[in-house]
Amino acid sequence: MKIKVIGGGPAGMYFAILMKKADAAHEIIIYERNGPDDTFGWGVVFSGRTLRNLREADEESHAEITRDFEAWDNVDVVHRDQKISIHGNSFSGIARIRLLKILQKRCEDLGIEIKFRTEVNELRSLTEDCDLLVGADGVNSTVRQTFSGEFNPDLSTRPNKYIWYGTNQLFHGLTLTFRDGDASVFAAHSYKFDTTTSTFIVECDPRTWTNAQFAQMSNEDTRGYLEKVFAADLGGHRLLSNNSKWINFLLVRNANWHFQNVVLLGDALHTAHFSIGSGTKLAMEDAIALAESFKRRPANVSDALDLFERKRRAIIDDYQAAAAESMLWFENAKDYMHLEPVELAYVLMTRSGRIDFETLRRRDPNFVAAYENAVRVES
Ligand SMILES: Cc1cc2nc3c(=O)[nH]c(=O)nc-3n(C[C@H](O)[C@H](O)[C@H](O)COP(=O)(O)OP(=O)(O)OC[C@H]3O[C@@H](n4cnc5c(N)ncnc54)[C@H](O)[C@@H]3O)c2cc1C
């Protein structure tokens, strides 16, 4: 098959790898607008289950990915200067650039051509020149926009603002830190992803953002302001910018996932709020599902794409529903700031509906006992 992939992110490269592994005769080209060493973003996280899926799909890249991993099993919630740890949540982090380099190398070894610094804007002629065109070009996908009549996307720009930093302060575990004042609530989502660096995403609602007057602030002043807000958490370390800017989360859904020989994958197809740490995981598991569909329906592109959508849609819907609950929680974080730290931690852990009281009790009985105690004292 002649396959063209737009976008050399995790979804596009991983799909190319799995297809080429399945049949070395496939001719696969990836078009990527950035260079191979451009660093965008800090760390990405995977759950234990995702890692098992990656091992089954491609042992070689799994071995490389897990070699440099920082693993943890706790979620920490920091509120009113008190840290509550909840154990039994297995996650690992890796630098996004390290993950991309591993996948680039794997593509190179398998003979997949990646055309770097090649931005694709004209798609109609490309679709005619291949058996399959994959739109793995991220949240602002050109493929999705060009064929919006076919995909019928549903896009929702959310009200909260967020900004992606790194820091050399090491957060051992997924740490959710709240700093609130009279008219402001800032939340930080942080976790270490190598031995020296953590991701540090700051999120706030529009009221907080307007009150702080970020619209009039330079990037440098914004960073300084947030360093002051989180001074107690950063332990004297600076926030590290990678062209970091405030953005609004874009929730992406598509009524149709494919048409003729064109299919969307990863963030181009769907997004899930970063608070459940699953963008990269979903992108790579999409790639696994699509490659699997071609294994089952090798003779017919249309059948394979149908199968992909049929198998994967319910899983994505579930994930997006959980992520939406989590996103709404953070959009309304101010309504929870009156809670005691242990109560806030409990509400946070159960916010997406995926973890209930019994699951929490199994994972961390001490935490649940502390929560029950706090509720009993209050009532
Ligand atoms: C800049 C950026 C930084 C991020 N940082 C983090 C992070 O630190 N931690 C985290 O957990 N998640 C991060 N994410 C989100 C997470 O990485 C995504 O959910 C995940 O990468 C989705 O994978 P993907 O392959 O679908 O899309 P992406 O990783 O976005 O890859 C899409 C690729 O397509 C390329 N592209 C786009 N349009 C074109 C075009 N017209 N022609 C050619 N190439 C094109 C882009 O350059 C990009 O490399 C980040 C996303 C972005 C875009």
The ligand as an ORCA input file, in Angstrom:
! r2SCAN-3c Opt
* xyz 0 1
  C       3.137     21.977     20.817
  C       2.567     20.864     21.654
  C       3.122     20.583     22.905
  C       2.582     19.557     23.708
  N       3.165     19.274     24.886
  C       2.681     18.256     25.645
  C       3.290     17.911     26.858
  O       4.281     18.497     27.265
  N       2.726     16.905     27.591
  C       1.618     16.211     27.177
  O       1.161     15.300     27.863
  N       1.041     16.508     26.034
  C       1.532     17.516     25.255
  N       0.927     17.859     24.102
  C      -0.300     17.207     23.767
  C      -0.042     15.804     23.372
  O       1.256     15.721     22.941
  C      -0.989     15.390     22.269
  O      -2.225     15.007     22.852
  C      -0.393     14.236     21.511
  O       0.894     14.637     21.120
  C      -1.249     13.892     20.333
  O      -0.456     13.285     19.363
  P      -0.704     13.545     17.849
  O       0.341     12.779     17.144
  O      -2.120     13.296     17.543
  O      -0.517     15.112     17.636
  P       0.773     16.042     17.810
  O       1.689     15.518     18.814
  O       0.248     17.422     17.973
  O       1.510     15.893     16.384
  C       1.004     16.471     15.229
  C       2.179     16.778     14.336
  O       1.707     17.249     13.082
  C       2.520     18.287     12.625
  N       1.723     19.079     11.690
  C       0.605     19.804     11.967
  N       0.091     20.339     10.856
  C       0.902     19.959      9.834
  C       0.888     20.196      8.444
  N      -0.051     20.927      7.861
  N       1.872     19.653      7.672
  C       2.838     18.893      8.257
  N       2.891     18.639      9.597
  C       1.928     19.148     10.378
  C       2.918     19.016     13.901
  O       4.102     19.748     13.725
  C       3.065     17.870     14.881
  O       4.383     17.400     14.921
  C       1.459     18.846     23.270
  C       0.930     19.142     22.007
  C       1.475     20.126     21.198
  C       0.912     20.404     19.824
*
